[in-house]
Amino acid sequence: MAYQCRVHAGVRQWPRYGIYQAVALRTFDDWIKYGGSGRGFNSDVAFITTHNGSTSKAAVVNAVGGHGFEWGGNIGFDASIFGYPANLNRGQIMWACWGRSSDGWIGAHKFNRIAGYGFGGWCIWWPLARQI
């Protein structure tokens, strides 16, 4: 089965950066098995490996930029968050927020969060002018 990622700025009038066919989709077994539980939330991340773009003939990171991973840091840090929250515009439009993170709770599960925003996906040190 072939999966394709359409990488674009999230607003219909902005240019697309290309179509990238996925080579592999990866996530952690705990996320698959335990989903929305404390154990599952500790592993709620996925990775996609792609071929070079059909339009740009370049790797995704060369077309739109990239960022590294960080773990084991402080609870409070300055963050920019962007994503496609399902409860806003049926997940069709990218939303962004920024601010200082703090502890937050969803039920019995503790998370880093920015108060007032409910979608995940942390990107640190991401230049706001460079949106994907």
Order of alpha helices (4+ residues) and beta strands (2+ residues): beta-beta-alpha-alpha-beta-alpha-beta-beta-beta-beta-beta
